[in-house]
């Protein structure tokens, strides 16, 4: 028996998602299901984006819900789950894009699973984006997140950009609202699902990711994520490669050398990463040094 009623939930912050919602709306109508699309604006500050997204609220079955203040990445998802009316929730990040005409129908055939992660595919023009650090990082990591690899490590490789979940499970195991800033709320959610013996099914049903911030903004987001990782390191132990790497370095002198290197050369590394020819190797070293110096 297929899913015949669906709440599509899109948290957003300063992202225009009119085309994404329109594509989803058309696929839902073609599938002939009962549906709603709730876009939760978490206190966006870009008035141009807000005005463009207001169009969403004029379409049938679509709602644009604006938070006056930013409540955080975890809380906005919990809010949308509570606002939803149907038994199945499809969470989609607002910077995703449609790449398949059968995207929704693939999910609608998944009843019987509790949580389903569809994955993400990296788009964009390689030539135009060769100097973009986010693009290069995501593209280099893409082969580490194939359906087969994700299914081998279902809880460690869970992401919130594109997943289906039963509403009762979501309400019983909400996102941890201590995670207000960038990073790792999805990692802890995966851990919580494992602790509660809720299985995650990984399938090949991706959305596209092709919006890449410029290098300086990506470095700022990365630093914010590392601050989050440091704050919640005890909760995330065993679920972060960086934490595993740090905890695997048993010689204090090596940790001291890495800290010293970052203090001496971190700004030089950062200049490279924010420039037109960023190095992925330097990016890895910069993240390790930055984390150890928090």
C-alpha positions as CSV (number, residue, x, y, z in Angstrom):
1,X,0.0,0.0,0.0
2,X,1.5,3.3,-1.0
3,X,1.5,6.6,0.9
4,X,-1.5,8.6,-0.1
5,X,-1.2,11.7,2.2
6,X,2.0,13.7,2.7
7,X,3.3,16.8,4.5
8,X,6.3,18.3,2.7
9,X,8.3,20.5,5.1
10,X,10.9,23.0,4.0
11,X,12.8,25.0,6.6
12,X,14.5,28.0,5.1
13,X,16.7,31.0,6.0
14,X,17.4,33.6,3.4
15,X,16.9,31.1,0.6
16,X,14.5,31.6,-2.3
17,X,12.7,28.3,-2.8
18,X,9.8,29.2,-5.1
19,X,10.9,26.9,-8.0
20,X,11.5,24.0,-5.6
21,X,8.0,24.3,-4.1
22,X,6.4,24.7,-7.6
23,X,8.2,21.5,-8.8
24,X,7.0,19.6,-5.7
25,X,3.5,20.9,-6.0
26,X,3.3,19.8,-9.6
27,X,4.6,16.3,-8.8
28,X,2.2,15.9,-5.9
29,X,-0.8,17.0,-8.0
30,X,0.2,14.5,-10.8
31,X,0.5,11.7,-8.2
32,X,-3.1,12.5,-7.1
33,X,-2.3,12.4,-3.3
34,X,-3.5,14.5,-0.4
35,X,-0.7,16.9,0.4
36,X,0.5,20.1,1.9
37,X,3.7,22.0,1.5
38,X,4.8,24.0,4.6
39,X,7.8,26.4,4.2
40,X,9.1,27.5,7.6
41,X,11.0,30.8,7.3
42,X,13.3,30.9,10.3
43,X,13.6,34.7,10.7
44,X,15.1,35.5,7.3
45,X,16.8,38.9,7.2
46,X,16.8,39.3,3.4
47,X,13.6,41.2,2.5
48,X,14.0,40.5,-1.2
49,X,14.0,36.7,-0.5
50,X,11.0,37.0,1.8
51,X,9.0,38.9,-0.8
52,X,9.7,36.3,-3.5
53,X,8.8,33.4,-1.2
54,X,5.5,35.0,-0.3
55,X,4.3,33.8,-3.7
56,X,4.3,30.3,-2.2
57,X,1.4,31.1,0.2
58,X,-0.8,32.0,-2.8
59,X,-0.8,28.5,-4.2
60,X,-3.3,25.8,-3.1
61,X,-2.0,23.4,-0.4
62,X,1.0,25.6,0.2
63,X,1.8,27.7,3.2
64,X,4.6,30.2,3.9
65,X,5.1,30.4,7.7
66,X,7.3,33.2,8.9
67,X,9.1,33.2,12.3
68,X,9.7,36.7,13.6
69,X,12.9,35.6,15.3
70,X,15.4,32.9,14.3
71,X,14.7,29.9,16.5
72,X,17.4,27.6,15.2
73,X,18.0,24.8,12.8
74,X,16.6,22.1,15.0
75,X,13.6,24.0,16.4
76,X,12.3,25.1,13.0
77,X,12.2,21.5,11.9
78,X,10.3,20.5,15.1
79,X,7.9,23.4,14.6
80,X,7.1,22.2,11.1
81,X,6.5,18.7,12.2
82,X,4.0,19.9,14.8
83,X,2.3,22.1,12.2
84,X,2.0,19.2,9.7
85,X,-1.4,17.5,9.3
86,X,-0.5,14.1,7.7
87,X,1.1,10.9,8.9
88,X,4.1,11.1,6.7
89,X,6.7,14.0,6.6
90,X,9.1,14.7,3.8
91,X,11.8,17.1,5.0
92,X,13.7,19.0,2.3
93,X,16.3,21.7,2.6
94,X,15.4,25.0,0.8
95,X,18.6,25.1,-1.3
96,X,17.8,21.7,-2.9
97,X,16.5,21.4,-6.5
98,X,14.5,18.8,-8.4
99,X,16.5,16.4,-10.7
100,X,14.0,13.6,-11.3
101,X,10.4,13.6,-12.5
102,X,9.6,10.5,-10.4
103,X,11.1,11.9,-7.1
104,X,7.8,12.1,-5.1
105,X,6.4,8.8,-6.6
106,X,9.6,7.0,-5.5
107,X,9.0,8.1,-1.9
108,X,5.2,7.4,-2.1
109,X,6.0,3.7,-2.7
110,X,8.1,3.5,0.5
111,X,5.4,2.7,3.1
112,X,6.7,0.0,5.4
113,X,9.9,1.9,6.1
114,X,10.1,4.2,9.1
115,X,12.8,6.7,7.9
116,X,14.0,7.0,4.3
117,X,17.1,9.0,3.2
118,X,17.1,9.8,-0.5
119,X,20.5,11.4,-0.8
120,X,21.9,14.3,-2.7
121,X,23.6,14.7,-6.0
122,X,26.1,17.6,-6.6
123,X,25.3,19.8,-9.6
124,X,26.9,22.9,-11.1
125,X,29.4,23.7,-13.9
126,X,32.8,22.3,-13.0
127,X,34.6,24.9,-15.1
128,X,32.7,27.9,-13.6
129,X,33.1,26.6,-10.1
130,X,36.7,25.3,-10.1
131,X,37.7,28.1,-7.7
132,X,34.7,27.5,-5.3
133,X,35.8,25.7,-2.2
134,X,32.3,24.4,-1.3
135,X,31.7,22.9,-4.7
136,X,35.1,21.3,-4.8
137,X,34.7,19.9,-1.2
138,X,31.2,18.5,-1.9
139,X,32.1,17.1,-5.3
140,X,35.2,15.4,-3.9
141,X,33.1,13.9,-1.1
142,X,30.2,12.7,-3.3
143,X,31.6,9.2,-3.9
144,X,31.7,8.7,-0.1
145,X,27.9,9.1,0.0
146,X,26.6,6.7,-2.6
147,X,23.5,4.8,-1.8
148,X,25.5,1.6,-1.2
149,X,28.0,3.3,1.2
150,X,25.2,5.1,3.1
151,X,23.3,1.9,3.6
152,X,26.4,0.3,5.1
153,X,26.6,3.0,7.7
154,X,22.9,4.1,7.9
155,X,23.1,6.1,11.1
156,X,26.5,7.7,10.6
157,X,25.7,8.9,7.1
158,X,22.2,10.4,7.7
159,X,21.5,13.9,6.4
160,X,18.4,16.1,6.8
161,X,18.5,17.6,3.3
162,X,16.1,15.0,1.8
163,X,14.4,12.4,4.0
164,X,11.0,10.9,4.7
165,X,9.8,10.0,8.2
166,X,6.6,8.9,10.0
167,X,5.2,11.9,11.9
168,X,4.6,9.9,15.1
169,X,8.3,9.0,15.2
170,X,9.3,12.6,14.5
171,X,7.2,13.9,17.3
172,X,8.4,11.2,19.7
173,X,12.1,11.8,18.8
174,X,12.4,15.5,17.9
175,X,15.6,17.3,16.9
176,X,17.7,18.4,19.9
177,X,16.9,22.2,20.1
178,X,20.2,22.9,21.8
179,X,21.6,22.9,18.2
180,X,20.7,26.5,17.2
181,X,23.7,27.2,15.0
182,X,25.2,25.6,11.9
183,X,26.1,21.9,11.9
184,X,25.6,18.5,13.4
185,X,21.9,18.5,14.3
186,X,21.4,15.9,11.7
187,X,24.3,13.8,13.0
188,X,22.8,13.7,16.5
189,X,19.4,12.9,15.1
190,X,20.9,9.9,13.4
191,X,22.4,8.8,16.7
192,X,19.1,9.2,18.4
193,X,17.4,7.0,15.8
194,X,19.9,4.3,16.4
195,X,19.6,4.5,20.2
196,X,15.8,4.0,19.8
197,X,16.2,1.2,17.3
198,X,14.5,3.1,14.5
199,X,16.0,1.8,11.2
200,X,17.0,4.2,8.4
201,X,16.6,3.0,4.8
202,X,18.9,4.7,2.3
203,X,17.7,4.8,-1.3
204,X,18.8,6.4,-4.6
205,X,16.3,9.2,-4.8
206,X,18.4,12.4,-4.7
207,X,17.7,16.1,-4.9
208,X,20.2,18.3,-6.5
209,X,22.6,20.7,-4.6
210,X,24.0,23.4,-6.9
211,X,23.9,26.6,-4.8
212,X,27.4,27.2,-3.4
213,X,28.3,30.2,-1.3
214,X,31.5,32.0,-1.9
215,X,34.6,30.9,-0.2
216,X,34.7,33.4,2.7
217,X,31.1,32.6,3.7
218,X,31.8,28.8,3.5
219,X,34.8,29.2,5.8
220,X,32.7,31.1,8.3
221,X,30.0,28.4,8.2
222,X,32.7,25.7,8.6
223,X,34.1,27.5,11.6
224,X,30.6,27.8,13.1
225,X,30.1,24.1,12.6
226,X,33.4,23.3,14.3
227,X,32.3,25.4,17.3
228,X,29.1,23.3,17.4
229,X,31.2,20.1,17.2
230,X,33.4,21.2,20.1
231,X,30.4,22.2,22.2
232,X,28.7,18.9,21.7
233,X,31.7,16.6,21.4
234,X,30.5,14.3,24.1
235,X,27.1,13.8,22.4
236,X,28.7,13.3,19.0
237,X,31.6,11.0,19.9
238,X,31.8,8.1,17.4
239,X,29.7,10.1,14.9
240,X,32.3,12.6,13.6
241,X,35.3,11.7,11.6
242,X,37.2,14.8,12.9
243,X,36.5,13.8,16.5
244,X,37.6,10.2,15.8
245,X,40.8,11.6,14.2
246,X,41.5,13.9,17.2
247,X,40.8,11.1,19.8
248,X,43.1,8.7,17.8
249,X,46.1,11.0,18.3
250,X,47.4,9.7,21.6
251,X,50.7,11.7,21.7
252,X,50.1,15.1,23.3
253,X,53.2,16.4,21.5
254,X,51.5,15.9,18.1
255,X,48.4,17.7,19.2
256,X,50.6,20.6,20.5
257,X,52.4,20.8,17.2
258,X,49.1,21.0,15.3
259,X,47.9,23.7,17.6
260,X,51.1,25.6,17.2
261,X,51.1,25.2,13.4
262,X,47.6,26.7,13.3
263,X,48.5,29.6,15.5
264,X,51.5,30.4,13.2
265,X,50.0,29.6,9.8
266,X,46.2,29.5,10.3
267,X,45.7,32.9,8.8
268,X,47.8,32.1,5.8
269,X,45.8,28.9,5.3
270,X,42.6,30.8,5.6
271,X,43.7,33.4,3.0
272,X,44.3,30.5,0.6
273,X,40.9,29.0,1.3
274,X,39.1,32.2,0.8
275,X,41.0,33.0,-2.4
276,X,40.5,31.9,-6.0
277,X,42.6,28.7,-5.8
278,X,41.7,27.0,-2.5
279,X,43.4,23.7,-1.6
280,X,41.3,20.8,-0.2
281,X,44.4,19.5,1.6
282,X,44.8,22.8,3.4
283,X,41.1,22.8,4.2
284,X,41.4,19.5,6.1
285,X,44.4,20.8,8.0
286,X,42.7,24.1,8.7
287,X,39.7,22.4,10.2
288,X,41.8,20.2,12.4
289,X,43.9,23.1,13.6
290,X,40.9,25.4,14.2
291,X,39.1,22.7,16.2
292,X,42.1,22.0,18.4
293,X,42.5,25.8,19.1
294,X,38.9,26.3,20.2
